[in-house]
Amino acid sequence: MESTIKPWLTQNWNTFASSLLIHGLSRLGARGFFVSPGYRDAPLIAALQARPDLYVKSCPDERAGAYEALGFAKATRRPAVLVCTSGTAGANYLPAIIEAKTDQIPLLVITADRPFEMVFAGAQQVTDQRQLFGTFVKQSLDFPAPGPTMDLAAWLSYARMLVEISSEGRQGPVHLNLPFRLPLDPVETSDRPTDSVLAEAQKLLQRLAVQPPITVESRLTPTVARDWVDDLRSAERGLIILGRIQGREEQRAAASLAASLGWPCYADITSGVKGRLDNELMDPTHPLLSQALEAYQPDVCLYLGRRPVTGFFDTYLQKVQPRAYWIFSPESTVQDPSHLPQRRQITVDITSLTKLWSGGPFVPTPAHDALWQVSEQVRTTLAKPLYQGFCFADVAQEIAAAIPTRDHGLFLGNSTAIRAFDSWCDLQGKRLPLVEANRGVNGIEGLVSTSLGLAAGSEHGWTVVLGDVSALHDLNSILALPQAAAPIILVVVNNRGGRIFEFLPIQAHGWVKDPLITTPHDFRFQGLAEMAGLSYELCTNRLSFRDLYQKALQSRTSCLIECEQDPLADQKYVQAFKKETP
């Protein structure tokens, strides 16, 4: 048994039941507990205080705490546990729970509650918490209030069930709603658990173990495998799209398959493969390359992983209509917004695909050569000084050149931040470290919080790159950066608003776009950093950023680097990039 239940936690049924649950979750593999303050969850907090061997984080803001737990679960691939009081506290978890459900991240959410007789009786800080998160959790259970009649075996059995549901198959969040009657404090009551009850609990805990997931490799059936191999062999103008791929083994398999086929390949920044392939295409939205891709007219398209950052291929594939379109993705939903009838989408391990393909050496055709030649022209364009000012592309290119490849990670915000690395950065021959992003629903909230959880779960440093609006959505977590479990270099590109909208059709309608969509502002982050006691630097040009980022890496402490840029800098850069021809 990992830990003996402390005597003072058996003084009443609430603290005893909480101890039973926390010890049980610990034995089932949970190591990170993210706790928000309150009184109704005091018994659970008492049980956690008795376990110094666990990672327990105080999270005053429930929304930020939920994202921190999300990051911890991303790093460890184990369920992180959220604990909060009753009322609206749990509702603040919803954005992170939606992200966890969509991105298949394991979370266990415990909401403390008032007992049933108080829920509809006008009591304070109470709402109906049953099925609080609806369809965004894989399972939701309402436990009974602790008391002399509680079935210890059932409590542990259901706790185990929730952990297994969260961890197996398509991972995701689960919910446990736990009501407590008074007393909530660790005070002795006359009907406290007896020695025999404690002995039964210890015996049950010693025998408790999570059922290991059944790891059967997902393979193609012989008929489907034959169809797939036949399409690969008969392809005259194949195309590969590598979306978001998680896990080093899957990434290596995707790289091996793409290299073996030799077809033109677009690799997403979150694929783990970008920059590692000789047959890799540059930004397909560049006019030269988009025209070349239309002329290429692929007859077979192979898509591996989850959705890429760029939406270019959605309309492109609808236009060119390849005769065969194979999607191998862990997603259960359709990964083809155009709903092409020739699409065949299958959930399968990418590693198993490499064992099916043993084609001969790739022989380029004039069509392949023409496409690659244009892609190389686009690569040459990226190396030119396209814009004299300071823009997001400068930040991405400097980080890509200097970031460590070991014991460090790169977490990218959404909107312009991730696109700067995906489209405006030549990574050929460069090895990025692990790249993470919240791409389940692509939201801009909770990103600093997620990086705090990643740092705690991975136990190494991270570079975090965000736009200013994303940073403003997570100010509470910026204040917590000095207490991060590992150094976090937060790079905030401040171009005074949501400038991603300058690239969308709404840009032509300024009276609609400004100010309610772009949300322009005059905020600066220096005062926030001073409030937090966080090291802060301001830069206004590329050379200054290069120097500051390298110093930040050497300091091995958390810091904030604010990159002040013109609101239209990225738009001007992209205009120059797409107009430039070698």
Buried (B, 14 or more C-beta within 10 A) or exposed (E): EEBEBBEEBBBBBBBBBBBBBBBBBBBBBBBBBBBBBBBBBBBBBBBBBBBEEBBBBEBEBBBBBBBBBBBBBBBBEBBBBBBBBBBEBBBBBBBBBBBBBBBBBBBBBBBBBBBEEBBEEEEEEBBEBEEBBEEBBBBBBBBBBBEEEBEBEEBBEBBBBBBBBBBBBEBBBBBBBBBBBEBBEBEEEEEBBEEEBBEBBBEBBEEBEBEEEEEEEBBBEEEBBEBBBEBBEEBEBBBBBBBBBBBEEBBBBBBBBBBBBBBBBBBBBBBBBBBBBEBBBBBBBBEBBBEBBEEBBBBBBBBBBBBBBBEBBBEBBEEBBBEBBBBBBBBEEEBBEBEBEEBBBBEBBBBBBBEBBEEEEBEBEEBBEBBBEBBBBBBBBBEEEBBEBBBBBBBBBBBBEEBBEEEBBBBBBBBBBBBBBBBBBBBBEBEBBBBBBBBBEBBBBBBBBBBBBBBBBBEBBBBBBBBBBBBBBBBBBBBBBBEBBBBBBBBBBBBBBBBBBBBEEBBEEEEEBBEEBBBEBEEBBEEBBEEBEBBBBBBEBBEBBBEBBEEBBEEEBBBBBBBBBBBBBBBBBBEBBBEBEE
